[in-house]
Amino acid sequence: MAVRKQDRLRQKLAQEAARIIVTEGVRDYQKAKCKARERLHALQGVALPSNVEIESATRSFTRTFLPDHEGILRNLRCTALTVMNWLTPYHPYLTGPVLEGTAGAKTPISLHVSCDCPEEVLAVLQRRGLAVQLADRHFRQNRHYTCLPVLVFTYREHEIDVTVFSLRQQHQPPKSKTHHRSAQRMNGKALASLLGQARSKVL
């Protein structure tokens, strides 16, 4: 009975974490889990759901509670493609929830580019009149964590972060948060094709 109760609580935590990720735009799974535990008043010793469970709950949440989820995704992906077209010389890729289909309206758009001089990418964005903030983020590549520069800005009311990999790193995508494999990435040509297919289905 105690085990069953623990499983139910774990499921509730996963569902609440998923809601936080989708509706509040929280990208860090661990942060979402901790927020969920706090809001559900779960004890510190309770085992938190895995990232795989969180991802599954997120997909379920978007299907159940976001009736216009396809429209939200299309809007995010169209915005991503516009920015990727600006950054074509730097081999941009879309990655994260917007690509995977688990994004909500407030989910940041995550892009990867390759350039040995992040200032070049920054200059391209600033010429568009964007107020860009500089940050850094740790990514796991192979067995090691790497700190990479990230350019963060808002465009069409969406938060966008562009992680700048070196040219040497461009074919080494970071590891997924939920699986022990490389994170999914999609280039601009493939994204344009995906958007075209989605539009054809609607028509």
N, C-alpha and C positions, 0 to 999 in steps of 0.2 A: 504493500500500500504506500509506504514511504517513497519507494522508487517511482511509482506511478505519479505521485504528487510532485516529485522533483521533475519528472518529464513534462508535466503540464506547465509548471512554472518556467521551465526552460523554453517551452514553446511560446508562452506568453512574452517572455523576454525577447525572443527572436522576432515576434510580430511587432512589438513596440519599437525595437531597434529599427526594423524595416520602415515603420511609419516615420520615425525620426529622420532616417536617411532620405526618404522620398519627399516628405513635406517640408523639411527644414534645410535640405541641401547639405547635410553633414556627410562628408566623404570618408571620414576615418571610422572604420568598423568598430575599433576598440572604444572610441569615444561614444559612438552610438550605443554600444552595449552598456557602458557605464551609466549613460543617461537613462537608459531603459531600466536598469536595476534601481536607480535612484527614484524614478517616477513610480515604479511598482513596489517600492519599499522592500525589495528583496534583500535578504541577508548577504553580507559580504562573502560568506563561505559557499554560497550557491554557485554551482558550476555554470559559467556563461555559455551560451550557444556558440558553435563554431562559425567561422566565416562562411562556410558552405551552407550552413543552416540559415544564416542571415541573408545570403544571396537568394536562396529558395523562397524565404519569407518575403523578400523584396519583390520578387517576380509575382508572387501571389497577391501582394498588396496592390500593385499597379493594375493587375487584371481586375481586381474586385472593386477598388475604390476610385480608380481614375477612368471614367467612361470615355474620355477624350484622350486616352494615353497615346494613341497612334498620332493624333494631331500634335500633341506636346513633343513627341519624339521627332516628328518631321520638322517642326519649328527649330528645335535645338540642332538637328543635323544640318538644316539649311544654313543656319548661322555659322556652324562649324565650317561648312564648305566654303562660305564666303571668306572667312579668315584664312583658311587653308590656301585659297587661290592667291591671296596676298603674299603668302609665304612659300609659294611654289619652289623658288630656288633652294629652299632649305629642306626639301623632301618631307613635307608635313604628313603626320598620321593622326587620325582620330583614335582615341582609346577611352577606356573607362565606361561608366554606366550609360552614357549617351550612345555609344556604339553597341553595348551589350543589351540595351533595351530595358534597363531597370531605372532609368532616370525619371525624375519628376520635374515640374516646371522650375524649381529652384536649384536643381542639380547643376553644379559647374560643368562647363565643357572642358575636357582635357585633351590637349594636343601635344604631340612630340615633334620636334624639329631637330635637324643636325647642322651644326655650325661650330667652328672652332673659335668664333668670336661672337659671344652673345650680344655684344653691343650692336652688331649689324642687324640682328633680328629686332632689337629694341628700337633702332632707328626707323625701321620699316613701319613699326606700329605707331611710333610717335608722329611720323609724317601723316598718318591717318587722323591725327588729332586726338589720339587716345591717351588718357592718363594711366601710365603703366607703373605698377609697383614691382619692385624687385624682391624676390624671396629665394629660398632654397629648400630642397626637399630630398629626403633620403630614399633611394630606390635599391632594391635587391637585384643585382645582376650576377648570374652564376651563383657563387657561394658568398659573395661579398656585397656590402652595402656601399653605395656611391652617393655622394652629395652633389646634386646638380642644380644649376640656376633655373629659376622659374619666373616667368613674366606674367603678371596677373593684371587683368583689366576687365572693364565692363563694356559690352557692345550689344546693342539691341536689348538692353535690360538683362542680359545674361552675363554671369561671371565666367570668364574664360582664363584658363591657365595654360601657358605654353612652356613646356620643359625643354631646355636646350641641351641636347646630347652633343658630344664631340663627334667629328667625322669618323673617328676610330670606333666609336660606340654605336653608330647608327644602325648596325645590323645585330645589336645585342639588346633586344627589348627587355625591360625589367620583368621580374616575376609577378604573376598574378597574386592578388591578396587572398584569393580563395582556393587556388589550386597550385600544385607544385610544377607549374609550367609557365612558359612565357605569356605575358598579358596579350590579349587580342589587340590588334591594331589594323587600321584600314587607311589606305592612301586616298587621295582626292578623286582619282578616276573611279575607283571601286565605290566610293561613297556617292558620287554623282549617279552611277549606274543603279545603286540601291534606291536612291531617291526617285529615279525615273521609273523603276519597277513598281514602287509603292504608289506613285501617281497613276500609273496605268491601271492598277487594280481598282483605284477609286473611280476612274473614268469608265 
